[in-house]
Amino acid sequence: MGAVVAVAVVIGVACGPGEATAPELRAGREVYGDVCSTCHGNRGQGGVGPSLESVIDTWPSCLDQQRWISLGSEGWKAEVGPTYGAGQAEITKVMPGQAASLTELQIAQVAAFERVEYGGGDVDVVLADCGIADP
């Protein structure tokens, strides 16, 4: 009588640091992939736009980062002035504003995703700072 051999195949998925597991961060990852990665790179490494590794240093307040994403560089210049972020860097490149194409929630989600995934922020702290933490 022949023996039956069962073979199990296990497929592992590597998860990097800051792996986005909260629903808000998963939604932010989708927006990032669809909208932001073209300029900021598929891993936040930069390209046409800057790397997002120091996003929390640039934008200590998530609400300010959301305003930047919403307005874009030209809208920011018109409403705030010619510099941006905590270091008051001069705006030298063009970033499109996303207020017309993304909801406020989507902008908050992508900002939170960037802060956790690329900036190394703590999930709970970031979600609260971005205004999307569970009550």
N, C-alpha and C positions, 0 to 999 in steps of 0.2 A: 504494500500500500504506500502511495507517495505522500510525502509530507507537503503541507501547505506552508508557504513562506509568505509572511506579510511584510511588505516593504513600506515604510513610512518616509515620506519626503517632507522635510521641514525647510521652509524657505524663511530665512532670517532677513529682517530689514534693519539696516543700521540706522540708528538714531543719533544725531549729533547733539552737541550741547545746546540747550535752549530749545529742544524739540517742542514745537507748538502742539500742545495737546488740548488746551482749553478750546471750546467751540468758537469763542471770539477770535482766538489766534489762528485757528484753522480757516475761518472766514477771511481774516486779514492776509493769510498766506495766499489764498486764491486771488484776492484783489492785487496783491503784490505781483504775483506771477502774470496776471493779465495786463496790469497797467504800469507798474514801476520797474520791473526787471529789465525792460528794454534799455533803460538808461543807467540804472543802479546795479545791474548784473544779477544773474540768477542766484547768486549767493550773497548779495549785498556788497560785493567786492568793488563795486564802482565800474565805471566805463565812461560814457559821456557825462553822467552825473557822478558825484562823489561816492566813495565808499560809505557805508552806513555803520561801520564799526564804532565810530565815536558819536553816534546819533544822540545818545543821552548827554554827552558833554556839550554837543552843539545846542541841543534843545533840552535843558534841565526840566522844563515843564512840557508835559505831553500836550497840553492844550495849545501852547505856542506852536508846537510841531504840527498839530492838526490845522491850525490857522494857516501855516506856511503851505501845507499840502492843498488846502482849500483855495487859497489865493494864487499860489504860484509866484514866480519871481516878479512878474510885471504887476500883478495885483498887490503884492507886498510892497513894492516900491511906491505905488500910488497911495496905499493906505498907511504904511509904517515908515518907509524910508529906504535909502540905498544900501543898508546893511541888514544882516540877519543873524540870528542865533546869539548865544551867550557871549561869543567872542567878537560880536559885531563885525563879521566878515563882510567885505564888499561883495555885492551881487555882481558877478561877472559872467554868469551863464544864464540860460533861459530854462526855467522849469515851468511846464504848463500847470495852470490851476485846475483843480479837479472838482470844484464846487458844482459845475454843471453836469458832470458825468458820474459822480459818486454821491451817495447819501452821506449825511453827517455820521451815521453809524459806521458805514464802510470806511470813511476816513479815520475814525477813531480805531477801528479794528486793524487797519493797515499800519497805523502809527504804533499801536501796541505790539503787533507782530514784529515790526522792525526793531523796536526797543528790546524785546525779549530775544529774538532770534539772532540779531546782528549786534545789538548793544550789550547783551548779557544781563539785561535787567531781570529782576525777580518778578515772576508772573503775577502774583497777588498785588504787589506794589504797583506794577505797571498798569494793570487793569483798573485799579482804583484811581491812579493818576490820570489815566485816559478817560475816566468817567464811564467805564463800561463794566465795572465789577458787579457781581451778583449782590443784591441787597442783603 
